[in-house]
């Protein structure tokens, strides 16, 4: 069979014509195109690989920054005088980033230098940077690539709370009025409301505390003094007594009791209130006292005292909920049981009562409570406490209003109370 041959190349073809013929020639075109495109394909794959490496390093740096910030904040919770830089550097080193190697730096700021918490002296910022040498990208740019991880953490409060408002939305979850002077010795205020006026410090009132911590915002912050900062935008604090089961009262043991003299009373169900007139000195034997409807009322000059006592405010009918009014000059000295299911609770408000059920603890300097005043669904007014006798007082209510001078301490060892807050640090950025 005769073989066909390609026609001879016409003479006189220009270079452009020869190139055009080359591209139209389909013989072996894939091999040619592949050869021509290989540098582009290999370069693209190389750049993608290099970008992936940078992303991996960045993620690793971010993990190192997160861990370092949490660790530094936890250390600050335990000891707010210690330097945080060595702690952060040691944590970052466990991720393979050692300060001074490959341009690695670890910077700790308190308060943070940037971000939403830049004005928060209690927040801790950790920034980790390192240098990466270029590979294929060195064809397009010079110098190392700087990669950064940044995190901000808030310390836990180590259970130092002594005032907690549980309402999540109300304005004035915690309020100080008039010329009240609130002194919280080595303990903190916590307000769970997310309102723009969650904590209100009105008039010439002052609050001196370990720290003031609010989910929302503060109105009247100029009268607030703290040693560990004023913190807004925190996460809500859990009710430490939320899982304590309130005992169920039985039938009435006593009805509408009024006391005018010196005597001792026994635990039981007191229906329609207890009233102490001026001059009455009433001692409560240890145990649980239910006030079923009515009110606990104490006139100035009366005394109610007891150790190992829990007073429960409730209603067996669902109306006329029990409340309390302790007037100025009344001596109230109740200490909670230190063991048992009601350990640490001196006053307990039924969780079914309306929020507008008001408790007025306005005894002043002669009012001392050892343990928790716990009325989670009640409105609590408070003025009282003195330097000599107040060692452990927690106030937990739906909302709390200080209407006069108050002094609280949180020296609660041996009282059976539960800490308000947590020692666990939290990442916020």
C-alpha positions in Angstrom: 0.0 0.0 0.0 1.3 3.4 -0.9 2.0 5.7 2.0 0.6 9.2 2.0 2.9 12.0 3.0 2.3 15.4 4.3 2.3 18.0 1.7 5.5 19.9 1.6 5.7 23.1 3.6 5.2 25.9 1.2 8.2 28.1 0.9 8.1 31.7 2.1 5.9 31.1 5.2 6.3 33.7 7.9 6.9 32.9 11.6 3.4 33.9 12.5 2.0 31.6 9.8 4.2 28.7 11.0 3.0 29.2 14.6 -0.7 29.3 13.5 -0.1 26.0 11.6 1.5 24.6 14.8 -1.5 25.4 17.0 -3.9 23.9 14.4 -2.0 20.7 14.1 -3.8 18.2 16.4 -1.0 15.6 16.3 0.4 15.3 19.9 -1.4 18.5 21.0 -2.0 17.2 24.6 1.6 16.5 25.2 2.6 19.9 23.9 0.0 21.8 25.9 0.9 19.9 29.0 4.5 20.7 28.6 3.7 24.3 28.1 1.3 24.5 31.1 3.4 22.4 33.6 5.2 25.4 35.1 1.9 27.2 35.7 0.3 24.1 37.2 3.2 23.2 39.4 3.5 26.8 40.6 -0.1 27.1 41.5 0.1 23.8 43.4 3.2 25.1 45.2 1.5 28.4 46.2 -1.6 26.6 47.4 0.5 24.3 49.5 2.4 27.2 51.0 -0.9 29.0 51.8 -2.1 25.9 53.4 1.0 25.8 55.6 0.5 29.3 56.7 -3.1 28.6 57.6 -2.1 25.6 59.6 0.5 27.7 61.5 -2.1 30.4 62.1 -4.5 27.9 63.6 -1.8 26.5 65.8 -0.9 30.0 67.0 -4.5 30.7 67.7 -4.7 27.6 69.8 -1.6 28.6 71.7 -3.0 32.1 72.3 -6.3 30.7 73.6 -4.6 28.3 76.0 -2.2 31.0 77.2 -4.9 33.5 77.8 -7.0 31.0 79.8 -4.0 29.9 81.8 -2.9 33.4 82.6 -6.5 34.4 83.6 -6.8 31.3 85.8 -3.5 32.2 87.5 -4.7 35.8 88.0 -7.9 34.4 89.7 -5.7 32.7 92.2 -3.1 35.5 92.7 -3.7 38.9 91.1 -0.2 40.1 92.1 1.8 37.6 90.1 3.5 38.3 86.7 1.5 36.7 83.9 4.2 36.8 81.2 6.1 33.6 82.3 2.8 31.7 82.5 1.7 32.6 79.0 5.2 32.0 77.6 5.4 28.5 79.1 2.0 27.5 77.7 2.9 28.8 74.2 6.1 26.8 74.4 4.1 23.6 74.7 2.8 24.3 71.2 6.3 24.5 69.8 6.7 28.3 69.9 9.6 29.5 72.0 10.2 33.2 72.5 13.2 34.3 70.5 13.2 31.4 68.2 12.0 31.9 64.6 11.0 35.5 65.5 8.5 34.2 68.1 7.0 36.8 70.6 4.5 36.4 73.3 2.9 39.6 74.6 0.5 39.9 77.5 -1.7 43.0 78.1 -3.9 43.7 81.1 -6.1 45.5 80.1 -6.2 44.5 76.5 -4.6 47.0 74.1 -7.4 46.6 71.5 -10.8 45.1 71.1 -14.1 45.2 73.0 -12.3 44.7 76.4 -9.6 47.3 75.9 -10.9 49.3 78.9 -11.4 46.3 81.2 -8.6 46.1 83.7 -9.7 42.6 84.7 -9.4 41.2 81.1 -6.1 39.6 79.9 -5.0 39.7 76.2 -2.3 37.3 74.8 -0.8 37.9 71.4 1.5 35.3 69.9 3.5 36.0 66.7 6.0 34.0 64.7 7.9 34.4 61.4 7.6 32.0 58.5 10.2 31.8 55.7 8.8 32.1 52.1 9.1 29.2 49.7 7.7 29.6 46.2 6.1 33.0 47.1 9.6 34.4 47.3 9.4 34.8 43.5 6.8 37.5 44.1 7.7 39.1 47.4 10.6 39.3 49.8 10.9 39.0 53.6 9.4 36.6 56.0 5.6 36.2 56.6 4.4 37.3 60.1 1.6 35.1 61.5 -0.4 36.1 64.6 -2.7 34.5 67.1 -4.7 36.7 69.6 -7.0 35.8 72.5 -8.7 37.6 75.4 -9.8 35.9 78.6 -11.6 37.0 81.8 -10.6 35.5 85.1 -13.0 33.6 87.2 -14.1 35.3 90.5 -13.0 32.4 92.8 -16.4 32.4 94.4 -16.0 35.9 96.0 -19.5 37.1 95.2 -21.7 38.3 98.1 -24.4 40.1 96.1 -26.2 38.5 93.2 -29.2 39.8 91.3 -30.8 37.0 89.2 -33.2 38.9 86.9 -31.9 38.7 83.3 -33.6 41.8 81.9 -34.6 44.3 84.5 -33.3 47.9 84.9 -31.8 48.3 88.3 -31.1 44.6 89.0 -28.8 46.1 91.7 -29.5 49.6 92.9 -27.9 51.9 95.5 -29.9 54.9 96.3 -29.6 58.3 97.9 -26.4 58.7 100.0 -26.0 55.0 100.7 -22.5 53.8 101.4 -22.1 50.1 100.4 -18.9 48.4 101.7 -18.3 44.9 100.5 -15.1 43.7 102.2 -13.2 41.4 99.8 -16.4 40.4 98.0 -18.1 41.3 94.7 -21.3 42.3 93.2 -22.8 40.3 90.3 -25.8 41.5 88.3 -27.2 39.1 85.7 -29.4 41.7 83.9 -28.5 42.5 80.3 -30.3 45.9 80.5 -28.5 49.1 79.5 -29.1 50.3 83.1 -28.6 46.9 84.8 -26.8 48.3 87.8 -27.8 51.8 89.0 -25.7 53.8 91.4 -27.9 56.9 92.0 -27.5 60.2 93.8 -24.3 60.3 96.0 -24.4 56.6 96.7 -21.1 54.7 96.7 -20.1 51.1 96.3 -16.7 49.9 97.5 -16.2 46.3 96.5 -13.6 43.7 95.4 -15.2 43.9 91.9 -18.5 44.9 90.2 -19.6 42.6 87.4 -22.6 43.2 85.2 -24.0 41.4 82.1 -25.4 44.7 80.8 -24.3 48.2 81.5 -23.9 50.5 84.6 -25.6 53.8 85.3 -23.8 56.1 87.7 -20.4 54.4 87.7 -18.6 57.4 89.2 -19.4 56.3 92.7 -18.0 52.8 92.4 -14.6 51.9 93.8 -13.0 48.4 93.3 -9.6 46.7 93.7 -10.2 44.2 90.9 -12.2 46.2 88.4 -15.6 47.1 87.0 -16.6 44.5 84.4 -19.5 44.8 82.0 -20.6 42.3 79.4 -19.9 39.2 81.6 -21.8 36.0 81.2 -24.7 35.5 83.7 -23.7 33.9 87.0 -25.6 30.8 88.0 -27.8 30.6 91.1 -25.6 28.7 93.6 -28.7 27.3 95.4 -30.8 26.5 92.4 -30.8 22.8 93.2 -31.7 23.2 96.9 -35.2 21.7 97.4 -37.4 23.8 99.6 -39.1 21.6 102.2 -42.9 21.4 102.1 -44.6 22.9 105.2 -47.2 21.0 107.1 -50.4 22.3 108.7 -50.2 25.4 110.9 -48.5 25.0 114.3 -49.0 28.6 115.3 -51.2 31.4 114.0 -50.7 35.1 113.8 -48.1 35.3 116.6 -47.2 38.5 118.3 -44.3 38.7 120.8 -43.7 41.4 123.4 -41.5 39.8 126.0 -38.4 37.6 126.3 -38.9 34.0 125.3 -37.7 31.1 123.2 -39.7 29.6 120.3 -39.5 26.3 118.5 -39.3 25.3 114.8 -42.7 24.8 113.0 -45.2 26.4 110.7 -46.2 29.9 111.7 -49.3 30.9 109.7 -50.2 34.5 109.1 -47.0 36.0 110.2 -44.8 36.7 113.2 -44.7 40.2 114.8 -42.1 41.4 117.4 -43.0 44.6 119.3 -40.4 46.9 120.7 -38.8 45.3 123.7 -39.4 41.7 122.6 -36.4 39.4 122.8 -37.1 36.2 120.9 -34.6 33.3 120.6 -35.2 30.7 118.0 -34.1 27.1 118.7 -32.2 25.5 115.8 -34.4 24.2 113.0 -36.7 25.3 110.1 -39.3 28.0 110.6 -42.0 28.4 108.0 -43.9 31.6 107.7 -47.0 30.7 105.7 -48.6 33.9 104.5 -48.4 37.1 106.4 -45.1 38.8 107.3 -42.2 38.7 109.6 -42.3 42.2 111.2 -39.8 43.6 113.6 -40.2 47.0 115.3 -37.2 49.1 116.3 -36.0 47.9 119.7 -37.0 44.3 119.2 -34.6 41.3 119.0 -34.8 38.1 117.0 -31.8 35.7 117.3 -30.9 32.1 116.6 -28.1 29.8 115.5 -28.7 26.9 113.0 -31.9 28.5 111.8 -33.5 28.7 108.4 -36.6 30.9 108.0 -38.7 30.0 104.9 -41.3 32.5 103.4 -44.1 30.8 101.6 -47.9 30.5 101.0 -49.9 27.3 101.2 -52.7 29.0 99.3 -50.8 30.7 96.5 -51.7 34.2 97.7 -50.7 36.6 100.4 -47.1 35.4 100.1 -45.0 35.8 103.2 -42.5 38.6 103.3 -40.4 40.5 105.8 -40.0 44.0 107.2 -37.1 44.6 109.6 -37.2 48.2 110.8 -34.2 50.3 111.7 -33.0 49.7 115.3 -34.3 46.1 115.3 -31.6 43.5 116.3 -31.7 40.6 113.8 -29.0 38.0 114.5 -29.7 34.8 112.6 -27.0 32.2 111.6 -27.8 29.4 109.1 -27.2 25.7 109.7 -23.8 24.7 108.5 -24.8 21.2 107.5 -27.8 19.5 106.1 -30.0 20.1 103.0 -30.4 23.8 103.9 -26.8 24.4 104.8 -25.8 28.0 104.5 -29.3 29.4 104.0 -30.6 31.7 106.7 -33.6 33.1 104.8 -35.3 31.2 102.0 -38.0 32.7 99.7 -40.3 30.3 98.0 -39.5 30.2 94.2 -43.2 30.4 93.4 -43.8 33.8 94.9 -44.3 36.9 92.6 -41.3 39.0 91.9 -42.9 42.1 93.5 -42.9 40.3 96.9 -40.8 42.7 98.9 -38.4 41.9 101.7 -37.1 44.9 103.7 -34.0 44.2 105.8 -33.4 47.7 107.1 -32.2 46.9 110.6 -29.0 48.9 110.2 -26.0 48.3 112.4 -27.9 45.9 114.6 -28.7 43.6 111.7 -26.3 40.7 111.3 -27.0 37.6 109.1 -24.7 34.6 108.9 -25.3 32.8 105.7 -27.5 33.5 102.6 -30.5 35.7 102.4 -31.9 33.8 99.5 -35.1 35.1 97.9 -34.6 34.2 94.2 -38.0 35.5 93.1 -38.3 38.4 95.5 -37.4 42.1 95.6 -34.9 42.7 98.4 -34.2 46.0 100.1 -31.2 46.0 102.3 -29.4 48.3 104.8 -27.4 46.7 107.6 -24.3 45.0 108.9 -21.6 46.2 111.2 -17.8 45.7 111.2 -17.7 43.7 114.5 -20.3 41.0 113.8 -20.8 40.6 110.1 -18.5 37.8 108.9 -20.5 36.0 106.2 -23.5 37.4 104.4 -24.7 36.6 100.9 -27.6 38.4 99.3 -29.3 36.6 96.4 -32.6 37.9 95.0 -34.4 38.7 91.8 -33.3 42.3 92.3 -31.5 44.0 95.1 -31.8 47.6 96.3 -29.5 49.1 98.9 -31.5 51.8 100.7 -29.0 52.8 103.4 -25.4 52.0 104.5 -24.5 48.4 104.3 -21.5 46.3 105.2 -21.0 42.7 103.9 -18.2 40.2 104.3 -17.6 36.9 102.7 -15.5 35.1 105.4 -17.8 32.1 105.1 -15.6 29.2 106.2 -17.7 27.0 108.4 -21.0 28.6 107.5 -22.0 26.0 104.9 -22.6 28.6 102.2 -22.0 27.9 98.5 -19.7 30.3 96.5 -21.3 32.8 94.2 -19.4 32.5 90.9 -16.7 30.3 89.7 -12.9 30.1 89.6 -12.9 29.1 85.9 -11.6 31.6 83.4 -13.5 32.2 80.2 -12.5 33.2 76.6 -14.3 36.3 75.4 -12.3 37.2 72.3 
